[in-house]
Amino acid sequence: MFNRRKFIKATAISAALFSMGKKSMANGITIPKAKNIKKPIVISTWDFGVAANADAWKILSKSGNALDAVEQGVWVPEADETNQSVGYGGLPDRDGKVTLDACIMDHLGNCGAVLALEHIMHPISVARKVMEKTPHVILAGDGALQFALEQGFKKENLLTPASEKAWKEWLKTAKYNPVINIENKLYDKAAPQKLPGNQYNHDTIGMLALDSNGNLSGACTTSGMAYKLHGRVGDSPIIGAGLYIDNEVGGATSTGVGEEVIRNVGSFLVVELMRQGYSPEDACKEAVMRIIKKKPETAKNIQVGFLALNKNGEYGAYAIQKGFSYAVCDEEKQDLVIKGKSYY
């Protein structure tokens, strides 16, 4: 039976909560409202994200949309042959083949991905074509290449002389020995070949952007673990693992050993924690702690980091090991690099 007194009381409480303006309660979302929402803004993983952010900012600063910004931004490391963990120049698998993974996601929940793609300089753009031109989310291997060529992408040799040399050096022992935070060591333009071949490992650029219209998008692209088994795919192109966007809440991306991110559906977890009211940094920390709790011995010897951005333009990161860095670009600062907090 309808109770008018209870209805009036409930309505009054709801009105009071709304008028306080402290939290958004729509659809169960409890993100604290910021007085001044910071937008546009773009953030990305690792120090090499500075150059990527700069190109994304060219779009965001002119009121462009976040989707175009993240695509253009990650083109930079994809085409940088000195960055041996992303795109052209990426270190190959154990068979000497450079295979690329990428995904992209917009504010409407549309997404696209390519897995184990060979011979294409910009897998992120192929992923966007998958999102916009097909009814699918993921294309893989030869099928992804066939689709890319049909869409007009140029077939190229992605194995540079430097990466081929490192691979041949690795073949002498064929010992898989990942190095934590190899990403920053690899990105030494003055001497990109200092480390012996069997020391190189991997990593990713994950990028998140909030545009002037308040819409979020994200992109993630990598050449994956160096000297991996042919066909291995990590978290980077998996929606919910390497990248996730919810325009009501925020976005998250990951970096490091993808197998552990996949097992915890890491980026989705970070976004859902932000939905519950966690700050971006605290959400990233909780996702890291889930990994450590499940596999404490494994976690001691690997790196996994998460980076998050919420609808207020607030950002944060957390990693298992020290050394994880990320780049931030907004109206105040275009080349800010922050060292993320860590468990160890």
Secondary structure, DSSP 8 states (H G I E B T S, - for coil): ---HHHHHHHHHHHHHHHHH-SB--GGG---B--SS---SEEEEESTTHHHHHHHHHHHHTTT--HHHHHHHHHHHHHT-TT-TTSSTT----TTS---EEEEEE-TTS-EEEEEEE-S-S-HHHHHHHHHHHSS-SEEEHHHHHHHHHHTT--------HHHHHHHHHHHTT------TTHHHHH--TT-TT-S-GGG----EEEEEEE-TTS-EEEEEEE--STT--TT---STTSBTTTEEEETTTEEEEEEE-HHHHHHTTHHHHHHHHHHTT--HHHHHHHHHHHHHHH-HHHHTT--EEEEEEETTS-EEEEESSTT-EEEEESSS-SSEEEE-EE--
